[in-house]
């Protein structure tokens, strides 16, 4: 079996390194000729992992037609580029190819998950992947676990066989929507806890905010049609805690900067753009479904409305026990 991966960032490369253990060939599609040469000639991704040798059966290409014979294609690209990529690739992707989305985002203002965007172009047999997964650990084959979900159980089984190794464990769940929403909401919680840390809020309060965020994650998932129990899965609680507390989390770092009142260049920072889209999307979902979320309101106030963090936190803390 040949597997394709669209993207050549940190996660795309890490998935390629894992999948390469199970399949004949992994075809990594990217745009940059220089990086393609680095991967094919030196067996390393010079931009992300210059000191890690990639498996010999990972082949980089800039020709999308090289993915035609792949049984599975991973879409390891930013959510902001998702729709445009699918428009470009629809003409070569066959209906029997299994698409796997790793993007943790939601389109704004349509409020469509990445899976729902896939449905605009193909069927709903895609597989969604999400978990407490830092690419920097996956690429080193360190112990990791993730969740996958699909409306087609057979596709989940096939993807599990391709992904799973002795160190990389894959758990299949049924709740596609809940899995995808968990990946978005955890970013908001990570920003919230980053803001608190940036303000030097005491740890008792910070972990109370984390607890509140976890409880509200269940409410939001349920209100949008998902299964609230998914919040307790690896893609839910595990990812929420990881991204909310780790210094490697970009969203946690973004929150810290705002908590310290440091001005962030939004045009130069893709994470700010993605973060704002997620915040506005989840805020809209809460409004439309009449779901109360103090954590979403807190992050929305600081990031979107640019209310001073201390004032926004005071509002949050006055209501947190409810």
C-alpha positions as CSV (number, residue, x, y, z in Angstrom):
1,X,0.0,0.0,0.0
2,X,1.1,3.5,-0.8
3,X,0.0,6.4,1.5
4,X,0.0,10.1,0.6
5,X,0.4,13.0,2.9
6,X,-0.5,16.6,1.8
7,X,1.8,19.0,3.7
8,X,5.4,18.9,4.9
9,X,5.2,20.6,8.3
10,X,6.0,19.2,11.6
11,X,3.0,17.0,12.0
12,X,2.9,15.9,8.4
13,X,6.5,14.8,8.6
14,X,6.0,13.0,12.0
15,X,3.0,11.1,10.5
16,X,5.1,10.1,7.5
17,X,7.8,8.8,9.8
18,X,5.3,6.7,11.7
19,X,3.3,5.4,8.7
20,X,6.6,4.5,6.8
21,X,7.0,1.7,9.3
22,X,3.8,0.0,8.0
23,X,3.6,0.6,4.3
24,X,5.6,0.3,1.1
25,X,5.9,4.0,0.3
26,X,4.9,7.3,1.8
27,X,4.5,10.1,-0.7
28,X,4.9,13.6,0.9
29,X,3.3,16.3,-1.3
30,X,4.7,19.8,-0.8
31,X,5.1,23.0,-2.8
32,X,8.8,23.9,-2.3
33,X,11.4,22.4,-4.6
34,X,14.3,23.0,-2.2
35,X,12.6,21.1,0.6
36,X,11.7,18.3,-1.8
37,X,15.4,17.9,-2.6
38,X,16.4,18.0,1.0
39,X,14.0,15.1,1.8
40,X,14.8,13.0,-1.2
41,X,18.6,13.5,-1.3
42,X,19.4,13.9,2.4
43,X,16.5,12.1,4.0
44,X,15.7,14.9,6.4
45,X,13.2,17.8,6.6
46,X,15.7,20.6,6.9
47,X,13.0,23.1,8.0
48,X,11.5,21.2,10.9
49,X,13.7,18.2,11.8
50,X,17.2,18.9,10.4
51,X,18.8,16.3,12.8
52,X,16.4,13.5,12.3
53,X,16.9,11.0,9.5
54,X,13.6,10.2,7.7
55,X,12.8,6.6,6.6
56,X,14.1,5.7,3.2
57,X,10.6,4.9,1.9
58,X,9.4,8.5,2.4
59,X,9.4,10.2,-1.0
60,X,8.8,14.0,-1.5
61,X,7.1,15.4,-4.5
62,X,5.7,18.6,-5.9
63,X,3.5,16.9,-8.4
64,X,0.0,16.2,-7.1
65,X,-0.5,13.5,-9.7
66,X,2.0,11.3,-7.8
67,X,-0.8,10.8,-5.2
68,X,-3.2,9.2,-7.6
69,X,-2.4,5.6,-6.7
70,X,-2.5,6.2,-2.9
71,X,-5.1,4.3,-0.9
72,X,-5.0,6.8,2.0
73,X,-4.2,10.5,1.9
74,X,-3.6,12.4,5.1
75,X,-4.5,16.1,5.0
76,X,-1.9,17.5,7.4
77,X,-2.4,21.2,6.6
78,X,-3.6,24.2,8.5
79,X,-7.4,24.6,8.8
80,X,-7.2,28.1,7.2
81,X,-5.9,26.5,4.0
82,X,-8.2,23.4,4.0
83,X,-10.9,24.5,1.6
84,X,-8.4,25.9,-1.0
85,X,-6.4,22.7,-0.9
86,X,-9.4,20.6,-1.5
87,X,-10.5,22.8,-4.4
88,X,-7.0,22.2,-6.0
89,X,-6.9,18.5,-5.4
90,X,-10.5,17.4,-6.1
91,X,-9.7,16.7,-9.8
92,X,-7.1,14.0,-9.0
93,X,-8.4,12.5,-5.8
94,X,-10.6,9.4,-6.5
95,X,-13.7,8.6,-4.6
96,X,-12.3,5.4,-3.2
97,X,-9.3,7.1,-1.5
98,X,-9.6,7.4,2.2
99,X,-9.0,11.0,3.3
100,X,-7.8,11.6,6.9
101,X,-7.9,15.0,8.4
102,X,-5.5,16.0,11.2
103,X,-6.4,19.7,11.2
104,X,-7.9,21.1,14.5
105,X,-10.0,24.0,13.4
106,X,-13.4,25.2,12.4
107,X,-14.2,27.4,9.4
108,X,-15.6,30.8,10.1
109,X,-18.3,32.0,9.6
110,X,-19.7,28.8,8.1
111,X,-19.0,26.9,11.4
112,X,-18.0,23.8,9.4
113,X,-15.5,21.4,10.8
114,X,-12.8,20.2,8.5
115,X,-14.8,17.0,8.0
116,X,-17.8,19.0,6.9
117,X,-15.6,20.8,4.4
118,X,-14.5,17.5,3.0
119,X,-18.2,16.6,2.6
120,X,-18.6,19.7,0.3
121,X,-16.3,18.0,-2.2
122,X,-16.5,14.2,-1.5
123,X,-18.5,11.8,0.6
124,X,-18.6,11.5,4.4
125,X,-16.3,8.4,4.6
126,X,-13.3,10.5,5.8
127,X,-11.5,9.7,9.0
128,X,-10.8,12.4,11.6
129,X,-7.7,12.2,13.8
130,X,-7.1,14.0,17.1
131,X,-5.3,13.5,20.4
132,X,-2.7,14.8,22.8
133,X,-0.1,14.6,20.1
134,X,3.0,16.9,19.8
135,X,4.6,16.2,16.4
136,X,8.1,16.6,18.0
137,X,7.5,13.5,20.1
138,X,5.8,11.4,17.4
139,X,8.7,11.9,15.0
140,X,11.0,10.4,17.6
141,X,8.7,7.4,18.0
142,X,8.0,8.3,21.7
143,X,4.9,6.6,23.3
144,X,1.8,8.4,22.0
145,X,-1.9,7.7,21.7
146,X,-4.5,9.3,19.5
147,X,-8.2,8.9,18.6
148,X,-9.7,8.4,15.2
149,X,-13.3,8.4,14.1
150,X,-15.3,7.9,10.9
151,X,-18.8,7.4,9.7
152,X,-17.4,4.3,7.9
153,X,-16.1,1.9,10.5
154,X,-14.1,0.0,7.9
155,X,-12.1,3.1,7.0
156,X,-11.3,3.6,10.7
157,X,-9.9,0.0,10.8
158,X,-7.8,0.5,7.7
159,X,-6.3,3.8,9.0
160,X,-5.6,2.2,12.4
161,X,-3.6,-0.6,10.7
162,X,-1.6,2.0,8.7
163,X,-0.9,4.3,11.7
164,X,-0.5,2.0,14.7
165,X,3.0,0.9,15.8
166,X,4.4,-0.5,19.0
167,X,4.7,3.0,20.4
168,X,2.0,4.9,18.5
169,X,-1.4,3.6,19.7
170,X,-4.7,4.4,18.0
171,X,-8.1,4.2,19.6
172,X,-11.2,4.2,17.4
173,X,-14.3,6.0,18.6
174,X,-17.7,6.6,16.9
175,X,-18.2,10.3,17.6
176,X,-16.7,12.2,14.5
177,X,-18.2,15.6,15.4
178,X,-17.3,15.4,19.1
179,X,-13.7,14.4,18.2
180,X,-13.3,17.4,15.8
181,X,-14.9,19.9,18.2
182,X,-12.7,18.7,21.0
183,X,-9.7,19.6,18.9
184,X,-11.0,23.2,18.5
185,X,-12.3,23.8,22.0
186,X,-9.0,22.6,23.6
187,X,-7.2,25.5,21.8
188,X,-9.5,28.0,23.5
189,X,-8.8,26.4,26.9
190,X,-5.1,26.5,26.1
191,X,-5.3,30.2,25.4
192,X,-7.4,30.8,28.5
193,X,-4.8,29.1,30.7
194,X,-2.0,30.9,28.9
195,X,-3.6,34.3,29.6
196,X,-3.9,33.4,33.3
197,X,-0.3,32.3,33.5
198,X,0.8,35.5,31.6
199,X,-1.0,37.5,34.3
200,X,0.7,35.4,37.0
201,X,-2.6,34.2,38.3
202,X,-2.1,31.8,41.2
203,X,-2.2,28.0,40.5
204,X,-5.3,27.3,42.5
205,X,-7.2,29.7,40.2
206,X,-5.6,28.5,37.0
207,X,-6.5,24.9,37.6
208,X,-10.0,25.9,38.5
209,X,-10.2,27.6,35.1
210,X,-8.9,24.4,33.5
211,X,-11.6,22.4,35.3
212,X,-14.3,24.8,34.3
213,X,-13.1,24.6,30.7
214,X,-13.3,20.8,30.7
215,X,-16.9,20.8,32.0
216,X,-17.9,23.4,29.5
217,X,-16.3,21.4,26.7
218,X,-18.9,18.7,27.4
219,X,-21.7,21.2,27.2
220,X,-20.6,22.7,23.9
221,X,-20.0,19.3,22.2
222,X,-23.5,18.1,23.3
223,X,-25.2,21.4,22.2
224,X,-23.7,21.0,18.7
225,X,-24.8,17.4,18.3
226,X,-21.8,15.5,19.5
227,X,-21.5,13.0,22.4
228,X,-20.4,14.7,25.6
229,X,-18.5,11.6,26.7
230,X,-16.0,12.3,23.9
231,X,-14.6,15.1,26.1
232,X,-13.2,12.3,28.4
233,X,-11.3,10.7,25.6
234,X,-7.7,11.2,24.6
235,X,-8.8,13.8,22.0
236,X,-10.7,15.6,24.7
237,X,-9.3,15.7,28.3
238,X,-5.9,14.5,27.2
239,X,-5.4,17.1,24.5
240,X,-7.0,19.8,26.6
241,X,-4.5,19.3,29.5
242,X,-1.5,18.9,27.2
243,X,-2.1,22.1,25.3
244,X,-3.2,24.1,28.3
245,X,-0.2,23.3,30.4
246,X,2.8,22.6,28.1
247,X,5.3,25.3,27.1
248,X,5.4,23.6,23.7
249,X,1.7,24.6,23.0
250,X,1.5,27.5,20.6
251,X,-2.0,28.4,21.8
252,X,-0.8,28.4,25.4
253,X,2.1,30.7,24.4
254,X,-0.3,32.9,22.5
255,X,-2.4,33.3,25.7
256,X,0.6,34.1,27.8
257,X,1.6,36.9,25.4
258,X,-1.9,38.4,25.7
259,X,-1.9,37.9,29.4
260,X,1.4,40.0,29.6
261,X,-0.2,42.6,27.3
262,X,2.4,42.0,24.6
263,X,1.3,43.2,21.2
264,X,1.3,40.3,18.7
265,X,1.8,40.9,15.0
266,X,-1.3,39.2,13.6
267,X,-0.3,39.3,10.0
268,X,3.0,37.6,10.7
269,X,1.5,35.0,13.1
270,X,-0.7,32.3,11.6
271,X,-1.6,31.0,15.0
272,X,-3.3,34.3,16.0
273,X,-5.4,34.1,12.8
274,X,-6.3,30.5,13.5
275,X,-6.9,31.1,17.2
276,X,-9.3,34.1,16.5
277,X,-11.3,32.1,14.0
278,X,-11.7,29.2,16.5
279,X,-12.8,31.7,19.2
280,X,-15.3,33.5,17.1
281,X,-16.7,30.2,15.7
282,X,-17.2,28.6,19.1
283,X,-18.6,31.8,20.5
284,X,-21.2,31.7,17.6
285,X,-22.0,28.1,18.4
286,X,-22.6,29.0,22.0
287,X,-24.8,31.9,21.1
288,X,-26.8,29.9,18.6
289,X,-27.4,27.0,20.9
290,X,-27.9,29.1,24.0
291,X,-24.9,27.4,25.7
292,X,-23.2,29.4,28.4
293,X,-19.4,29.2,28.5
294,X,-17.4,31.5,30.8
295,X,-14.1,30.3,29.4
296,X,-15.1,31.1,25.8
297,X,-16.4,34.5,26.9
298,X,-13.2,35.2,28.8
299,X,-10.9,34.4,25.8
300,X,-13.3,36.2,23.4
301,X,-13.1,39.3,25.6
302,X,-9.3,39.3,25.7
303,X,-8.4,38.2,22.2
304,X,-11.3,39.6,20.1
305,X,-12.6,42.5,22.1
306,X,-9.2,43.3,23.5
307,X,-10.5,43.9,27.0
308,X,-7.6,44.1,29.5
309,X,-6.9,40.6,30.9
310,X,-7.3,41.6,34.5
311,X,-10.7,43.1,33.9
312,X,-11.8,40.0,31.9
313,X,-10.5,37.6,34.5
314,X,-12.4,39.5,37.3
315,X,-15.6,39.0,35.3
316,X,-14.8,35.3,34.9
317,X,-14.0,34.8,38.5
318,X,-17.1,36.5,39.7
319,X,-19.2,33.8,38.0
320,X,-16.9,30.7,38.0
321,X,-18.8,28.7,40.6
322,X,-21.9,28.5,38.5
